[in-house]
């Protein structure tokens, strides 16, 4: 009887669940090389993007919307087109969709975005930082108070914060690199030493190598592995926190770890709701000059 119980409660190898998805991404990555060699560079780059977006579409619950469009705020400031956007599917994420299927999504409904590259080039980190700096400079949304509690669509303001973070709706961002054979730490070292951490990717997934994440070094010395998902809330001068490469010898492990880290953000992030009347007023330029009062006629 004891042997049967041991078999019933054996340890589950969850990382193997990502074998199928990793195989699909590998196929897309091989197509990138074939199409690139044929001369169609633009089409080759989209193969991996589509595969990663499809991965998140299939894995995430229905409440999340996956796009590759633009983020827009109430002032109508607009981001460049982003390879992957994860939005709240229940908070009117799409403000407008053009005839060519380009989507503009309300900033208030955005959880995360990512840039997806089939292979590493040292200019990618520069492009990423520039995009994130410009998003921070030109797009705005209201910060959700750490004392706010989302309760079934209605908010409750508590008398104590439920997080040590400054606000509950940080914009999560990551890079996904299919082939990191040309990657070198020298390519990113200056950025990670000199750039404000809030402008760096929360995670870089080197699909064939592992993940670059921020950890608490002091806790690691006590055999506690703690990833700081939000380096922007950490004092950069605190020597207890450091960027590391979490190495994996299997692509499925890199993919699965990235997925669960993104899922943790989605589970804890609390978004506001887009004010559609404010968007409407700016889109259609509603102002006192185009208003007639009925009683004046």
BAKEMI-36113 format. One record per residue (C-alpha): residue in one letter; x, y, z. Coordinates in steps of 0.05 Angstrom, whole numbers, padded with zeros to 5 digits, always signed. Layout:
<atoms>
aXYZ...
</atoms>
This chain:
<atoms>
x+00000+00000+00000x+00056+00048+00017x+00088+00037-00052x+00022+00054-00086x+00017+00119-00046x+00088+00138-00065x+00071+00128-00139x+00007+00169-00133x+00044+00228-00103x+00108+00228-00143x+00141+00294-00160x+00116+00326-00223x+00166+00352-00275x+00127+00414-00294x+00183+00442-00338x+00171+00385-00388x+00102+00415-00400x+00136+00469-00441x+00169+00419-00489x+00113+00426-00540x+00114+00503-00540x+00190+00504-00542x+00189+00458-00603x+00141+00506-00638x+00185+00565-00624x+00246+00526-00649x+00209+00514-00715x+00194+00588-00721x+00267+00604-00706x+00290+00557-00761x+00241+00590-00809x+00272+00657-00791x+00339+00634-00819x+00309+00604-00882x+00269+00666-00899x+00326+00712-00881x+00373+00674-00927x+00322+00682-00983x+00329+00757-00977x+00262+00775-00944x+00291+00805-00880x+00226+00837-00856x+00185+00773-00863x+00239+00733-00828x+00236+00777-00767x+00161+00769-00759x+00163+00693-00754x+00189+00691-00683x+00145+00749-00662x+00083+00711-00684x+00106+00648-00648x+00117+00684-00582x+00051+00722-00587x+00015+00656-00601x+00050+00624-00542x+00022+00676-00494x-00046+00675-00528x-00053+00601-00516x-00023+00599-00445x-00054+00660-00413x-00127+00662-00389x-00181+00696-00430x-00179+00759-00388x-00113+00779-00422x-00109+00808-00492x-00047+00798-00535x-00029+00849-00589x+00030+00878-00626x+00004+00948-00634x+00015+01017-00604x+00002+01043-00534x-00036+01109-00532x-00054+01154-00472x-00110+01205-00463x-00067+01261-00492x-00062+01217-00555x+00013+01209-00547x+00030+01144-00581x+00085+01093-00573x+00122+01061-00631x+00094+00993-00653x+00113+00941-00601x+00125+00868-00616x+00082+00842-00558x+00032+00877-00514x-00006+00844-00457x-00070+00881-00439x-00131+00871-00396x-00184+00842-00442x-00241+00867-00398x-00221+00941-00394x-00232+00964-00466x-00159+00954-00487x-00169+00971-00561x-00184+01044-00574x-00180+01037-00650x-00162+00985-00702x-00143+01007-00772x-00161+00971-00837x-00092+00939-00838x-00105+00910-00769x-00058+00958-00732x-00084+00966-00661x-00080+01025-00613x-00089+01005-00541x-00107+01048-00481x-00048+01057-00434x-00091+01045-00372x-00105+00974-00395x-00033+00953-00408x+00002+00903-00363x+00066+00891-00402x+00102+00896-00468x+00162+00861-00500x+00211+00868-00557x+00225+00802-00594x+00288+00791-00635x+00308+00729-00672x+00382+00740-00656x+00423+00785-00611x+00453+00850-00634x+00485+00898-00584x+00443+00956-00612x+00380+00921-00586x+00392+00942-00514x+00402+01014-00536x+00338+01013-00576x+00300+00982-00518x+00324+01033-00467x+00309+01090-00515x+00238+01065-00526x+00226+01057-00451x+00253+01126-00435x+00208+01157-00488x+00147+01118-00462x+00162+01145-00392x+00171+01216-00419x+00114+01223-00467x+00059+01176-00443x+00024+01183-00376x-00027+01145-00335x-00050+01152-00263x-00010+01111-00212x-00052+01063-00171x-00042+01075-00097x-00009+01019-00056x-00069+01026-00010x-00119+01010-00065x-00153+00942-00065x-00188+00918-00128x-00250+00880-00107x-00289+00852-00166x-00284+00914-00209x-00297+00962-00151x-00241+00995-00113x-00232+00999-00037x-00181+01046-00007x-00149+01015+00055x-00116+01052+00112x-00051+01013+00102x-00012+00995+00039x-00014+00923+00014x+00053+00929-00022x+00120+00962-00009x+00121+00986-00081x+00106+01059-00095x+00046+01041-00139x+00009+00979-00161x+00009+00986-00236x+00082+00985-00259x+00091+00974-00334x+00128+00908-00340x+00175+00899-00399x+00221+00845-00426x+00264+00825-00485x+00261+00757-00518x+00323+00737-00558x+00318+00673-00599x+00392+00663-00614x+00442+00692-00565x+00505+00662-00594x+00532+00732-00609x+00513+00759-00540x+00567+00786-00494x+00561+00817-00424x+00605+00872-00451x+00547+00893-00495x+00502+00910-00436x+00549+00923-00378x+00551+00999-00386x+00475+01003-00391x+00465+00962-00328x+00516+01004-00290x+00497+01073-00314x+00423+01071-00334x+00366+01083-00285x+00339+01013-00272x+00268+01034-00289x+00290+01042-00362x+00320+00972-00366x+00280+00910-00385x+00253+00875-00324x+00277+00810-00356x+00320+00792-00416x+00303+00722-00439x+00362+00693-00477x+00320+00634-00501x+00379+00588-00514x+00418+00608-00452x+00375+00633-00394x+00346+00696-00363x+00378+00761-00340x+00342+00782-00277x+00354+00823-00215x+00362+00785-00150x+00374+00797-00076x+00446+00775-00066x+00442+00776+00010x+00384+00726+00011x+00420+00683-00041x+00476+00673+00009x+00423+00644+00055x+00400+00596+00000x+00338+00639-00015x+00331+00655-00089x+00290+00719-00095x+00279+00753-00162x+00265+00828-00159x+00211+00833-00213x+00209+00909-00206x+00280+00937-00202x+00251+01007-00211x+00228+01005-00138x+00297+00985-00112x+00353+01031-00091x+00405+01023-00145x+00461+01037-00095x+00439+00980-00049x+00494+00928-00058x+00447+00872-00038x+00414+00874-00106x+00449+00853-00169x+00435+00832-00242x+00452+00760-00258x+00445+00709-00314x+00402+00651-00291x+00430+00597-00336x+00390+00539-00365x+00413+00483-00410x+00343+00472-00438x+00303+00523-00478x+00239+00497-00446x+00265+00520-00378x+00280+00590-00403x+00211+00594-00434x+00174+00566-00374x+00211+00610-00324x+00196+00672-00366x+00123+00652-00370x+00115+00643-00295x+00150+00709-00280x+00104+00746-00328x+00045+00710-00296x+00067+00733-00227x+00066+00805-00252x-00003+00795-00282x-00030+00766-00217x-00005+00823-00174x-00011+00884-00219x-00073+00927-00208x-00094+00969-00267x-00138+01030-00271x-00194+01038-00323x-00189+01080-00385x-00234+01142-00383x-00265+01135-00452x-00299+01204-00448x-00231+01236-00438x-00203+01198-00498x-00265+01218-00538x-00258+01292-00521x-00186+01294-00546x-00198+01250-00608x-00256+01292-00633x-00230+01359-00607x-00291+01373-00565x-00285+01444-00536x-00328+01506-00523x-00319+01529-00595x-00359+01470-00623x-00416+01470-00573x-00485+01502-00583x-00533+01510-00524x-00605+01490-00541x-00636+01544-00497x-00599+01600-00534x-00639+01587-00598
</atoms>
